[in-house]
Amino acid sequence: MDYSTTVLITLIGYKFLLVGIGLWSQKRTNSSEDYFIAGRGLGPWVAAVSSAASASSAWTLLGMSGAAYTMGVSAVWIVPAVVLGYCFNWIWVAPRLQKLADQQQAITLSQLLANGTGRWRKPILYLSSLCIVFSFAFYIAAQFQAAGNTFASTFDVSMQWSVITGAIIILIYTLLGGFWAVSITDTLQGLLMAAAALILPIAGLLTLGGPLELWQQMQLAFTAEQLSITGPYSGLVGLAFIIGLLGIGLGNPGQPHVVNRMMALRDSKAVKQAKVIAIGWSMIVITGMLILGWCAKIIIEPVANGEQALLDFTNQLFPPMIAGIMIAAILSAIMSTADSQLLVSASAISYDIKATDEHSLAQHSLLKSRLTVVIMCLISVIIALFAPEDIFSRVLFAWNALGAAFGPLLIVRLLGRKIAGKAAFASMFIGFFSAVLLSLFDSPPDDYLERIIPFALAFYIAFTGRLKHSTDVEATKNHSSAHNS
């Protein structure tokens, strides 16, 4: 059986499995709470691995390995940036967020942040929906583009049909099962990512003769700049470069498709178990892709696009059948982010915008939620087809914008104090639009201004906007009273 046939058979079998999960999940989806947050019943393994997979996917597999291939030694700073972001999210944010979301019966991150802000509730929900939809349109397009590139290179078909095929598959199981389907499929895909991140770099190290031989070969394969820990920069500019890379981790608390898994955990015990799983997963996958990128620089023929290195590396090191299975696994994992982001975008458009007061939630239509998934999918496909860009840059743009919009506000809220509505709105507005504005200018070393300044400004506004004599315990009581009345 040749390579393309193996990939095709593996993919068809895997996609039937995904659709089957969607059909099974449909039986458990009877309300908006089921569709958007799985009835608050996620266990630790599903929550941790699906959260990790939806946060990473194409960015980690193709983007991180491509960054290591292109940047060389300086890409190592991305590892602590990502792992420390996971540590903060799961050690500090997750237990507080799970408890607060359960107390307030919040279904979305936007709803949780808007609760207790009085007349500012409606503007905050509209603004948060704008931030999510705008960012995720590009974020999802990056996932479709990654899947399309892999389809096209594997089967020698057009990029257009590749993108459309991948989008249709994701759309089917997301429409059928909502959060249950997305979480379970993301868990399966997250485990595949971890397996690939172990097998591929180990194969590379064995081919080269071990870590010491890898380092020695890197001296020959990389330029002097690529061998520098600060890349092409030095002095204070080199320090800014490192800070910019480490700043990637700041975006973790502000990713709605990541933290909603924490909101969906069933209890505090599940949070503690999920913490270990998620942090361990991040260390395996991000480190594995770093080593793979370095190995690929030495083993494979030079490639113009570093994000193609993983695919060429896999094809060269494994026989056709094994390589076909591995590529199918990688391609399936690439899609895992898109489904989560489609669902969060749908919740922003169809749930949060309708929920502009406490009494409108019961009138929410599940059909409209599914319709918005379709619309969002179409928008992202159009962007992927007609405005392509490298995955690494596109994902980090959306990541920075969302991180600055929601992260500071969520952190201050989890410190236990309510925030004045005006300050909450201003924090989200300044964080998001300053990140978008800075992205339009020529980038300084590793976009450190775009990553640090919007987050810092938004945090300052949210922190100084705390109400001195009102806590989230009081907010929860007021929220419950208003809902019951």
C-alpha positions as CSV (number, residue, x, y, z in Angstrom):
1,M,0.0,0.0,0.0
2,D,1.5,3.3,-1.0
3,Y,1.9,6.4,1.1
4,S,-1.1,8.4,-0.2
5,T,-3.4,5.5,0.1
6,T,-2.3,4.8,3.7
7,V,-2.9,8.4,4.6
8,L,-6.3,8.4,2.9
9,I,-7.5,5.2,4.6
10,T,-6.3,6.3,8.0
11,L,-8.0,9.7,7.6
12,I,-11.3,8.3,6.4
13,G,-11.4,5.9,9.4
14,Y,-10.5,8.6,11.8
15,K,-13.1,11.0,10.4
16,F,-15.8,8.4,10.7
17,L,-14.8,8.1,14.3
18,L,-15.1,11.8,14.8
19,V,-18.6,11.9,13.2
20,G,-19.5,8.9,15.4
21,I,-18.5,10.9,18.5
22,G,-20.6,13.8,17.2
23,L,-23.7,11.5,16.9
24,W,-23.1,10.1,20.4
25,S,-22.7,13.6,21.8
26,Q,-25.9,14.7,20.2
27,K,-27.8,12.5,22.7
28,R,-26.2,14.4,25.6
29,T,-26.9,17.9,24.1
30,N,-30.4,19.1,25.1
31,S,-29.7,22.7,26.2
32,S,-27.4,25.6,25.8
33,E,-25.5,24.6,28.9
34,D,-24.9,21.1,27.4
35,Y,-23.9,22.6,24.0
36,F,-21.5,25.2,25.2
37,I,-20.1,23.8,28.5
38,A,-21.0,20.1,28.6
39,G,-23.3,20.5,31.5
40,R,-20.3,21.2,33.8
41,G,-19.4,17.5,33.8
42,L,-15.9,17.3,32.3
43,G,-13.5,14.9,33.9
44,P,-9.8,15.8,34.4
45,W,-8.4,13.9,31.4
46,V,-10.9,15.3,28.9
47,A,-10.6,18.9,30.2
48,A,-6.8,18.9,30.4
49,V,-6.0,17.3,27.1
50,S,-8.7,18.9,25.1
51,S,-7.8,22.3,26.5
52,A,-4.2,21.8,25.7
53,A,-5.0,20.5,22.2
54,S,-7.3,23.4,21.4
55,A,-4.7,25.9,22.6
56,S,-1.9,24.4,20.5
57,S,-2.6,22.2,17.5
58,A,-1.3,23.7,14.2
59,W,0.7,26.4,16.0
60,T,2.6,23.8,18.1
61,L,3.1,21.1,15.5
62,L,3.9,23.1,12.4
63,G,4.6,26.5,13.9
64,M,6.9,25.5,16.7
65,S,8.9,23.0,14.7
66,G,9.1,25.6,11.9
67,A,10.3,28.2,14.3
68,A,13.0,25.9,15.7
69,Y,14.0,25.0,12.1
70,T,14.2,28.7,11.1
71,M,15.3,30.5,14.3
72,G,17.7,27.9,15.6
73,V,18.8,28.0,19.3
74,S,16.9,31.2,20.2
75,A,13.6,29.3,19.7
76,V,14.3,27.6,23.0
77,W,12.7,30.6,24.8
78,I,9.3,29.6,23.4
79,V,9.4,26.5,25.6
80,P,9.4,28.3,29.1
81,A,7.0,30.9,27.7
82,V,4.4,28.2,26.8
83,V,5.0,25.9,29.8
84,L,4.9,28.8,32.3
85,G,1.7,30.0,30.7
86,Y,0.2,26.5,31.2
87,C,1.4,26.5,34.8
88,F,-0.2,29.8,35.6
89,N,-3.5,28.8,33.9
90,W,-3.8,25.5,35.7
91,I,-2.2,26.2,39.1
92,W,-3.7,29.6,39.8
93,V,-6.5,30.4,37.3
94,A,-8.3,27.0,37.0
95,P,-9.3,26.3,40.6
96,R,-10.6,29.9,41.1
97,L,-12.4,30.0,37.7
98,Q,-14.1,26.6,38.2
99,K,-15.4,27.7,41.5
100,L,-16.6,31.1,40.4
101,A,-18.2,29.9,37.2
102,D,-20.1,27.2,39.2
103,Q,-21.3,29.8,41.7
104,Q,-22.5,32.2,39.1
105,Q,-23.7,29.4,36.7
106,A,-21.8,31.3,33.9
107,I,-21.8,29.4,30.6
108,T,-19.3,31.6,28.8
109,L,-16.2,33.6,29.8
110,S,-17.8,36.8,28.5
111,Q,-20.9,36.2,30.7
112,L,-18.7,35.7,33.7
113,L,-16.7,38.9,33.1
114,A,-19.9,40.9,32.5
115,N,-21.7,39.7,35.6
116,G,-22.1,42.4,38.3
117,T,-21.2,45.3,36.0
118,G,-24.7,46.9,36.1
119,R,-25.6,49.0,33.0
120,W,-22.2,48.1,31.5
121,R,-23.2,44.5,31.1
122,K,-24.6,44.8,27.7
123,P,-21.7,46.9,26.2
124,I,-19.2,44.4,27.7
125,L,-21.0,41.5,26.1
126,Y,-21.1,43.2,22.7
127,L,-17.4,44.2,22.9
128,S,-16.3,40.7,24.0
129,S,-18.3,39.2,21.1
130,L,-16.5,41.5,18.7
131,C,-13.1,40.6,20.1
132,I,-13.8,36.9,19.9
133,V,-15.3,36.8,16.4
134,F,-12.7,39.1,14.9
135,S,-9.7,37.2,16.4
136,F,-11.1,33.7,15.8
137,A,-11.9,34.4,12.2
138,F,-8.2,34.6,11.6
139,Y,-7.3,31.9,14.2
140,I,-9.6,29.4,12.6
141,A,-8.5,30.3,9.1
142,A,-4.9,29.4,10.2
143,Q,-6.1,25.9,11.2
144,F,-7.9,25.5,7.9
145,Q,-4.8,26.7,6.1
146,A,-2.6,24.2,7.9
147,A,-4.9,21.4,7.2
148,G,-5.2,22.5,3.6
149,N,-1.4,22.7,3.1
150,T,-1.1,19.1,4.5
151,F,-3.9,17.7,2.4
152,A,-2.5,19.4,-0.7
153,S,1.1,18.2,-0.3
154,T,0.0,14.7,0.6
155,F,-2.6,14.0,-2.1
156,D,-1.5,16.4,-4.8
157,V,-4.9,18.2,-4.8
158,S,-5.7,21.9,-4.9
159,M,-5.4,24.0,-1.8
160,Q,-9.0,25.2,-2.3
161,W,-10.5,21.7,-2.1
162,S,-8.2,20.7,0.7
163,V,-9.4,23.6,2.9
164,I,-13.0,23.1,2.1
165,T,-12.8,19.3,2.8
166,G,-11.2,19.9,6.2
167,A,-13.7,22.6,7.1
168,I,-16.7,20.4,6.3
169,I,-15.5,17.5,8.5
170,I,-15.0,19.8,11.4
171,L,-18.3,21.5,10.8
172,I,-20.2,18.2,10.9
173,Y,-19.1,16.9,14.3
174,T,-19.2,20.4,15.9
175,L,-22.8,20.9,14.7
176,L,-23.9,17.5,15.9
177,G,-22.5,17.4,19.4
178,G,-21.3,20.8,20.5
179,F,-19.0,21.0,23.5
180,W,-19.2,17.3,24.3
181,A,-18.1,16.3,20.8
182,V,-15.4,19.0,20.6
183,S,-14.0,18.1,24.0
184,I,-13.8,14.4,23.3
185,T,-12.4,14.7,19.8
186,D,-9.9,17.2,21.0
187,T,-8.8,14.8,23.8
188,L,-8.2,12.1,21.2
189,Q,-6.4,14.5,19.0
190,G,-4.3,15.8,21.9
191,L,-3.2,12.3,22.7
192,L,-2.2,11.9,19.1
193,M,-0.2,15.1,19.3
194,A,1.6,13.9,22.4
195,A,2.4,10.6,20.6
196,A,3.8,12.4,17.6
197,A,5.8,14.8,19.8
198,L,7.5,11.8,21.5
199,I,8.0,9.5,18.4
200,L,9.3,12.0,15.9
201,P,12.0,13.7,17.9
202,I,13.2,10.4,19.3
203,A,13.5,9.1,15.8
204,G,15.5,12.2,14.8
205,L,17.8,11.8,17.8
206,L,18.4,8.1,17.1
207,T,19.1,8.9,13.4
208,L,21.7,11.5,14.4
209,G,23.2,9.4,17.2
210,G,21.9,11.2,20.3
211,P,21.6,14.7,21.8
212,L,25.4,15.4,21.8
213,E,25.7,14.6,18.2
214,L,22.7,16.8,17.5
215,W,24.4,19.7,19.1
216,Q,27.6,19.1,17.2
217,Q,25.8,18.9,13.9
218,M,23.9,22.1,14.7
219,Q,27.2,23.9,14.7
220,L,27.6,23.0,11.0
221,A,23.9,23.4,9.9
222,F,23.0,26.7,11.6
223,T,24.5,30.1,11.0
224,A,26.2,32.1,13.8
225,E,22.9,34.1,14.3
226,Q,20.9,30.9,14.5
227,L,23.3,29.5,17.1
228,S,23.0,32.6,19.3
229,I,20.6,32.5,22.3
230,T,19.3,35.9,21.3
231,G,19.1,35.3,17.6
232,P,20.3,38.2,15.3
233,Y,20.2,40.6,18.3
234,S,22.5,41.6,21.1
235,G,22.6,43.8,24.1
236,L,19.4,45.5,25.2
237,V,17.7,44.6,21.9
238,G,18.6,41.0,22.5
239,L,17.0,41.2,26.0
240,A,13.9,42.8,24.4
241,F,13.8,39.8,21.9
242,I,13.8,37.3,24.8
243,I,11.1,39.3,26.7
244,G,9.0,39.3,23.5
245,L,9.2,35.5,23.2
246,L,8.5,35.0,26.9
247,G,5.5,37.3,26.5
248,I,3.7,34.6,24.5
249,G,2.7,33.0,27.8
250,L,0.9,36.2,28.9
251,G,-1.9,35.3,26.5
252,N,-2.9,32.0,28.1
253,P,-5.5,33.3,30.7
254,G,-7.3,35.3,28.0
255,Q,-8.1,32.4,25.6
256,P,-11.9,31.7,25.8
257,H,-11.5,28.3,24.0
258,V,-9.0,27.3,26.6
259,V,-10.5,28.6,29.9
260,N,-14.0,27.3,29.1
261,R,-12.7,23.8,29.7
262,M,-11.8,25.0,33.2
263,M,-15.3,26.4,33.7
264,A,-16.7,23.0,32.6
265,L,-14.8,20.9,35.1
266,R,-17.1,19.0,37.4
267,D,-15.4,19.7,40.8
268,S,-12.2,20.8,42.6
269,K,-10.8,17.3,42.6
270,A,-10.9,17.2,38.8
271,V,-9.1,20.5,38.7
272,K,-6.2,19.2,40.7
273,Q,-5.9,16.1,38.5
274,A,-6.2,18.1,35.3
275,K,-3.4,20.4,36.4
276,V,-0.8,17.7,36.4
277,I,-2.0,16.3,33.0
278,A,-2.1,19.6,31.2
279,I,1.3,20.8,32.4
280,G,2.9,17.5,31.6
281,W,1.3,17.5,28.1
282,S,2.7,21.0,27.4
283,M,6.2,20.0,28.4
284,I,6.2,16.9,26.2
285,V,4.7,18.5,23.1
286,I,6.5,21.9,23.0
287,T,9.9,20.4,23.8
288,G,9.4,17.6,21.3
289,M,8.6,20.0,18.5
290,L,11.7,22.2,19.4
291,I,14.0,19.1,19.1
292,L,12.2,18.0,15.9
293,G,12.8,21.3,14.3
294,W,16.5,21.2,15.1
295,C,16.8,17.6,13.9
296,A,15.0,18.5,10.7
297,K,17.5,21.2,9.9
298,I,20.2,18.6,9.8
299,I,18.4,15.6,8.4
300,I,16.2,16.8,5.5
301,E,16.9,18.8,2.4
302,P,16.5,22.6,2.9
303,V,12.9,23.9,2.7
304,A,11.8,27.4,1.8
305,N,9.0,27.3,4.4
306,G,10.1,26.0,7.8
307,E,6.5,25.0,8.6
308,Q,6.8,22.3,6.0
309,A,9.8,20.8,7.8
310,L,7.8,18.4,10.0
311,L,6.0,16.9,7.0
312,D,9.2,16.4,5.0
313,F,11.0,15.0,8.1
314,T,8.3,12.4,8.7
315,N,8.3,11.3,5.1
316,Q,12.1,10.9,5.0
317,L,12.5,9.0,8.3
318,F,9.6,6.5,8.1
319,P,8.5,3.9,5.5
320,P,5.5,5.0,3.5
321,M,2.9,3.1,5.6
322,I,4.2,4.4,9.0
323,A,4.7,7.9,7.6
324,G,1.2,7.8,6.2
325,I,-0.3,7.0,9.6
326,M,1.8,9.6,11.3
327,I,0.9,12.3,8.8
328,A,-2.8,11.4,9.2
329,A,-2.5,11.7,13.0
330,I,-0.8,15.1,12.6
331,L,-3.4,16.3,10.2
332,S,-6.2,15.3,12.4
333,A,-4.6,17.0,15.4
334,I,-4.1,20.2,13.4
335,M,-7.9,20.4,13.1
336,S,-8.5,20.2,16.9
337,T,-8.2,24.0,17.5
338,A,-10.7,25.0,14.9
339,D,-13.7,23.1,16.4
340,S,-13.2,24.7,19.8
341,Q,-12.9,28.2,18.4
342,L,-16.0,27.7,16.2
343,L,-18.0,26.8,19.3
344,V,-16.7,29.8,21.3
345,S,-17.4,32.1,18.3
346,A,-20.9,30.7,18.1
347,S,-21.5,31.3,21.8
348,A,-20.2,34.8,21.5
349,I,-22.6,35.6,18.6
350,S,-25.7,33.6,19.5
351,Y,-25.5,33.3,23.3
352,D,-23.7,36.3,24.7
353,I,-25.3,38.9,22.5
354,K,-28.8,37.5,23.3
355,A,-28.0,37.3,27.0
356,T,-28.0,41.1,27.5
357,D,-30.1,40.7,30.6
358,E,-30.5,37.8,33.1
359,H,-34.0,36.9,32.0
360,S,-33.3,36.3,28.3
361,L,-31.2,33.1,28.8
362,A,-34.1,30.7,28.9
363,Q,-35.3,32.0,25.5
364,H,-32.1,31.0,23.8
365,S,-32.4,28.9,20.7
366,L,-30.0,26.0,20.2
367,L,-30.8,26.1,16.4
368,K,-29.4,29.6,16.2
369,S,-26.2,28.5,18.0
370,R,-25.6,25.9,15.3
371,L,-26.4,28.4,12.5
372,T,-23.7,30.7,13.8
373,V,-21.2,27.9,13.7
374,V,-21.9,27.5,10.0
375,I,-21.5,31.3,9.3
376,M,-18.3,31.5,11.3
377,C,-16.9,28.5,9.4
378,L,-17.7,30.1,6.1
379,I,-16.0,33.4,7.0
380,S,-12.8,31.5,8.1
381,V,-12.7,29.4,5.0
382,I,-12.9,32.6,2.9
383,I,-10.0,34.1,4.8
384,A,-7.9,31.0,4.5
385,L,-8.5,30.8,0.7
386,F,-8.1,34.5,-0.2
387,A,-5.9,36.0,2.5
388,P,-3.3,33.3,3.3
389,E,-0.4,34.0,5.8
390,D,2.1,32.0,7.7
391,I,0.5,30.0,10.6
392,F,2.9,31.2,13.3
393,S,2.2,34.9,12.7
394,R,-1.5,34.6,12.3
395,V,-2.0,32.5,15.4
396,L,0.2,34.8,17.6
397,F,-1.7,37.9,16.4
398,A,-5.0,36.4,17.5
399,W,-3.5,35.0,20.6
400,N,-2.0,38.4,21.7
401,A,-5.3,40.3,21.0
402,L,-7.4,37.9,22.9
403,G,-4.9,37.6,25.7
404,A,-4.8,41.4,26.2
405,A,-8.6,41.7,26.0
406,F,-9.6,39.0,28.5
407,G,-6.6,38.0,30.5
408,P,-6.0,41.0,32.7
409,L,-9.7,41.4,33.4
410,L,-10.1,37.7,34.3
411,I,-7.0,37.8,36.6
412,V,-8.2,40.8,38.5
413,R,-11.7,39.3,38.8
414,L,-10.3,36.1,40.2
415,L,-8.4,38.1,42.9
416,G,-11.9,38.3,44.5
417,R,-13.1,41.8,43.9
418,K,-15.7,43.1,41.6
419,I,-14.6,45.6,39.0
420,A,-16.5,48.8,38.1
421,G,-18.4,48.3,34.8
422,K,-16.7,51.3,33.2
423,A,-13.3,50.0,34.2
424,A,-14.1,46.5,32.9
425,F,-15.2,47.8,29.6
426,A,-12.1,50.1,29.3
427,S,-9.7,47.3,30.2
428,M,-11.1,45.0,27.5
429,F,-11.3,47.8,24.9
430,I,-7.8,49.2,25.5
431,G,-6.2,45.7,25.7
432,F,-7.8,44.5,22.5
433,F,-7.5,47.5,20.2
434,S,-4.0,48.5,21.3
435,A,-2.8,44.9,20.4
436,V,-4.5,45.2,17.0
437,L,-3.1,48.7,16.5
438,L,0.5,47.7,17.4
439,S,0.3,44.7,15.1
440,L,-0.1,47.1,12.1
441,F,3.3,48.6,12.6
442,D,6.7,47.2,11.8
443,S,7.5,44.6,14.4
444,P,10.4,45.3,16.9
445,P,12.3,42.2,18.0
446,D,9.8,39.4,18.4
447,D,6.8,41.8,18.8
448,Y,7.6,42.5,22.5
449,L,5.6,45.8,22.3
450,E,2.5,44.0,20.9
451,R,2.7,41.3,23.7
452,I,3.6,43.4,26.7
453,I,2.1,46.9,26.4
454,P,-1.5,46.0,25.7
455,F,-1.6,43.4,28.5
456,A,0.0,45.8,31.0
457,L,-2.3,48.7,30.1
458,A,-5.4,46.5,30.4
459,F,-4.2,45.1,33.7
460,Y,-3.6,48.5,35.2
461,I,-7.1,49.7,34.2
462,A,-8.8,46.6,35.6
463,F,-6.8,46.6,38.8
464,T,-7.4,50.3,39.6
465,G,-11.1,49.8,38.8
466,R,-11.7,47.4,41.6
467,L,-14.6,48.2,43.9
468,K,-13.3,48.4,47.5
469,H,-16.3,47.0,49.4
470,S,-17.8,44.5,46.9
471,T,-16.6,40.9,46.4
472,D,-17.5,38.2,44.0
473,V,-19.3,36.4,46.8
474,E,-21.7,39.3,46.9
475,A,-21.9,39.4,43.2
476,T,-22.8,35.7,43.1
477,K,-25.7,36.3,45.6
478,N,-27.0,39.3,43.6
479,H,-26.7,37.3,40.4
480,S,-28.6,34.4,41.9
481,S,-31.3,36.6,43.3
482,A,-31.8,38.4,40.1
483,H,-32.0,35.1,38.1
484,N,-34.5,33.6,40.6
485,S,-36.7,36.6,40.6
